[in-house]
């Protein structure tokens, strides 16, 4: 049975809600932790990588839970949505009741655990909805999913700036947490029907039986895609983590940071349907490589920009956003197709996929934030040429090198 229009809308809405706990969180968390909680960049990086170590055990187990209780996915979704809403409030809206380091860690553990459950469940349900039919069904569903996700990223990334304009900078982050919590709960209610779509058919198939994540890792093609997902996600993870620092401290354009974010993510959203159509006609390999080359050109352009180059950076934001649209439209769908074709458990598979995606964000923060602090970089403060050079290398040059490595991996994929 083909997914209905209502199902596609629900997929987009739920994806938009999930997106708030992904890239936008990493865009705002370093600045929030430094300015509002008084924490160092090294501390933030250490907390994030510590949580990812926890996820190494937790995410595969959550994947098995999703597979084991396929018929209770609506209940599991409710748990994930409620936990995310509570995590947003605890992180941004409630002042630390005790040590700020411990409070931050507890809030992020709650938020990311709930996010993991909801995300794994969501991607696994996508496999159930599209079924074991043609790859085009998965790519079409991915188009709705990733378009919704990018819409959520746009809203969540720009929200603190808009809230600061409306209510003042002093309460922007507090209001941000409350807004995210409210939207999360509303979307959870509006998309409740999503969890009945495809569940009956999937529960009767071998793919829904509990399986160890190691059974997924026993497939070399799956391992290659997971490694590719990790390497390819690192450039965006690094630039997302350092975006506000680069725009405000390196380009000296703090007032335009919100507009640059909108340009970047809106272009990604606009191009997702285009990439989805192209990949159905030409295959993932022929589409991914040109998109990745576009990202490299964008990174090189950012590296050579002088301070105040607003127009040039705006163009770079548009180009790199288009490249991101290809990543988000193609790679998760390619992974879903591979799982379905191999008859592998979707929950366990996307448990590993979720871990790889979040690991990229955490590795980026844990690697570049302490390195910048060691180079003498101070967010919002006076910085030497050496400190700003380290920021430029981390923001633009390092992602370029990682993208080259991802291209090599894509070239080794089957045609």
N, C-alpha and C positions, 0 to 999 in steps of 0.2 A: 504494500500500500504506500502510495506517494505521500510525503508529508504535506499537511494542509497549510494554508496561508496562516492560520492561527498558530500552528506549531512553529513556522518560520519566524513569526513575530515574537513568540515566546523565547525562541532561541536567541534572537537579537537582544531582547530585554535582559535576559539572564546574563548574557555575555557582557553587556554594558555594566551590570552590577558587579560582576567579578572583576572587571578591569580596574576598578577603583583601588583594589588591594594589590595591584601589580605595579606597573611602571610609575603611575602617579605617586604612589607611596614612596618609592625610591627617589623621585624627583624632589619631594618636599621634606622627607624625613631628615636628611643631613642638616638642612637649614633650620628646621624646627627644633631638632635636638640641640643644636649649637646655640640658637638664639633664645629659645623658650625654656629649655631644661638645663642649659649651661654645660652640656657634655662635649667632650672632645671628639674630633673626627675619628680618631683611633678607637675610642670606646664604641661609637656607633658601628664601625666596621666589625669589631670583635663580637658585638651582640648579634649582628646579622649572620655572621658565619657560624656562630654557635647554634643559632636556630636552624640553620641549614644542616648542621651535623645531626640535630634531632630529627629533621625531616628524612635523613638517610634511612632511618629505621621506620619512621612514622608513615611516610607516604606510601611505600609498598604495602604496609599493613592496611592502610585505608583503602587501597586499591582492592585488596582481597575482601575487605568488608563490603565494598560496593558490589563485587561479583557474588559474594555469598548471599547477600540480602537484596537481590535484584528486584523482588516484589515489594520491598519496603523503601524504595528510592524516594518517595514523597516525604516520608518521615525523616530520612537522612538529609534530604535537601532542607527541610525545616530546621534541623539542627545546625547545618552549615550556615544558613542565612542568619539565624538568631545569634550564633557565635560571632559572625562577622560584625553585625550591628553593635554588639556589646564591646567588641575589640576596638572599633572606631571611636566609640565614646570614651573608653578607658584611655586610649592613646592620646587623643587630641583634646578632649573636652573636660577631663577631670584632672586637676592638679595632683601631682604625685603625693600619695598619703605617707610615703616613707622614702627611703633612698631612691633617687631618680634613676640610677642605673638598673636597680632591681625592678622598679615600676615599669620602665621601658621594656625590659626583657619579658615581664609577665604579660604586658599588653600585647606585645608582638607574638608571643607564643599562642595566646588565645586567638588573635586575629588570623595568624597564618595557619593554625591548625584547622580552624573553621573554613578558611579559604581553600586549603588543600582538599578537604572533604567535598566541598561544593564544586570545586574545579574538576576533580577526578570523576565525580558523579556526572557532571555536565558533559564532559567529553565522552565518557562511556555511553551515556544516553544518546549522544549523537550517532555513535556506531549502531545502537539499537534502532534508531529512527531510520537511518539510511539503509541499514541492513547489509546483506552481502551482494547487493546488486551492482550495477556498473559504477566505475570510479566517478563518473560525472555526477551521480547523486551525492557522493561525499563532498565533491568540490562545490556543488551548489549549496549544500548545507553549510559548508565552511565559509562561503561568501556571506551568508546571513550572519553567521556566528562572529566572524572577524569584523564585519562592518559594525555590528552592535558593540563589539569589544572596543573598537577604535572610537566610537561615539562616547562610550563610557570613559575612555582614557582622556578624550578632549575635555569633557565636562569636569572630571575629577582633577585633571592637571591645571585647568584654568580657574577652578572654583576659589582657591585661597586668594588669588589676585582680585577676582570680582568681589568677593566678600570683604576684602580690605577696602575696596572703593566704596562699597555700600555702607559698611558699618564701622570701618576703622581698622587699622592694622592690629590694634591691641587685642581684638576679639576674633580675628579672622580664622585662626586655627581652631579655636573652640567651636565656632559656628561650623567650620568645615567638618569636624567630627560628628556633630549633631545632624548635619545635612546628609552625610554619607550613611549614617545609621538609619535615618528615616527613609531614604530612598531604597536602601537594602531591604528593609521590611516590606515596603510597598511592592517592590518588584517580586519579592518572594511570594506574596499573595497573588499577584497578577499572573504569575507563571506556574501556578500549582498544577494545572492540567498537563504540563510538559512531561511530568514523570509517569504518566500512564501511556504515553505514545511509544509503541514498540516494545513495551515491557513484557507483554505476554509472550510475544514471539521469541524474544531473546531468552526468557527464562526457560524455554523448552529446548534450547540449543546447548551443545557441549561447551560453547564459548562462555556460557554463564556459570559454569561450575567452578567452585573455588580452585585456584591454582596458585602455586608459588610464583612470585615474580621471576624466579630463576628460569622457569619454563619459557618465559618471554625472552629472557636474555640468551637462551640457547639458540635463538634464531639469529644468525650473523647479520642479516639484512636489517633486523630491528636494532641491533647494537650499533650498526653504522649510522642509522637515522638518529638514534639518541645522542651519539657523539657529535654528529653534525648539528643537531639542535642546540647542544651546549655551546659549541664553538661559534655558531652563527648568532646566538643570542648575546654573547659577550659584548660585541661592539655597541649594540643598542643599550645594554645594561650599563656600560661605562658612561656613554654619553648622557643617559637619563640621570644617573647619579650625579654627574658633574655639570649638568645643563645650567642650573641657576648660577653656579659659581663662574662658569665660563662667560655667560652673558653679562652678569653683574660686575665681576671683578676683572675679567680679561677684555671684553668688548666695551665695558663701561656703558651699558645700555639697560639698566635695571627696569626702566619704565616700559620697555618693550618685551620683556620676558614672556608675559602672557600671550602677546600677539604671535611671537615666534612659536610658542607651543601650539597655539591654535593652527597656525599654518602647517606645521609639521604633521600633526595628527589628522587634520582635516584632509590634507593631501593623501595621506595613507588611506583614510576611509573612502575617498573618492576613487582611488585607483584599485581597491580590493576587487570590485566587480569586474574591472578590466583585466586584472591579472587572472581572475578565476576563469574568464572566457578564453584567454590566451592559453592557459594551461590545458584546458579541455581539447584545444585544437592542436597544440604543438608539443604537449608533454611537459612535465616539471623541469627537466634538465635544460631544455632550450629556453625556458622562460627565466629560471632562477639565475643563470649565469649573467645575462645582461643586467638584471636587476641588481645583482651584487656588485657589478662593475660600476653602476650608477652610484651606489653607496660609497665606493672607494673614491670616486671623483669628488663626491660631497665632502668626505673626510679631508682630502687633500686641500680643497678650497678653504675649509674652516681653519686649517693649520696656518695658512699664510695671510689670514685677514688681519688688518690693523684695527686698533681700537676705534669705535665709532662707525664701523662699516655696517650700517643697519640694512641697507638695500641688498648688499651682497649676502649677508647672513640670512636675510629673508628668502632669497633665491635658493640658498643652500638648504634651508629648512624645508622648502617645497620639494627639492630633489631627493633629499634623504627620506622624507616622508613617503614619497612614491616608492622608494626601494623597500621601506618597511612594510608597505602594503603587500608586496610580493611575498615577503617572508611569512606574514601572518595568514595569507590566503592559501599558500601552497604547502608548507611543511606539515602543519597539523593534519591537513587532509590527506597528504601522502602517507603519513603515519597511520591514519585511520584505515585507509585502503589496504595497507600492508597487513594490519592486524586482522581485518575482515577476511582477506584472501587466505591468510594462513590459519584461520579459525582459532586465533589466540584470544585470551580473555581481555576484553576491552578495559575493565577496571584496573587490572594489574598493569596493563600496558601503559595506560595514561597516568597511573600512579608514578611510574618511572619517568614518563614524559613531563609530568608536573614537577617532579623533583629536579630534572635537568633544567627546566626553565627557571625555577626559583634559585637553583644553585648558581646559574649565570649571574643573576642580580646580586646575590650575596658575595660571590667571588669578586665581582667588580667592586663592590663597596669595601670588602675586606682588604683588597689589594691596593686600590688607588687612594682611598681616604687616608690611611696611615702614611702612605708614601708621600702624599701632598703635605701632610703635617710635618713629616721629616724634612721636606724640602723648604720648610718655612712658610708655607701658604697659610694665610689667616682669612677665613670667610668674612667679607665685608670690611676688612682692615687694610692697612698699608702693606703692600707686598713688593718684594724686590723683583728684579728682572728674572732672577733664577727661579723664584717661586712661580711666577707667571709662565715661565718657559716650561716648568714641570707640569703645570695645569694644561698648557697647550698640547704637550706630548701625550698626556694621559687622555685628554678629551678627543684628540683628532688623529694622532699618529699611531698610537697603539691599536685603536679600533680598525684602522686601515690594514695593519699587519694581520690581525685576526680574520678580517674579511677575506684576505688572500688565501689563508688556510682553509676557510670554508669553501671557497671556489674550487680549490683542489679536490676537496671531498665530493662536491657536487659532480665534478667531471668524471668521478669514478662510479657514479650511480648508473644503473642500467638505463638505456635510452628510453 
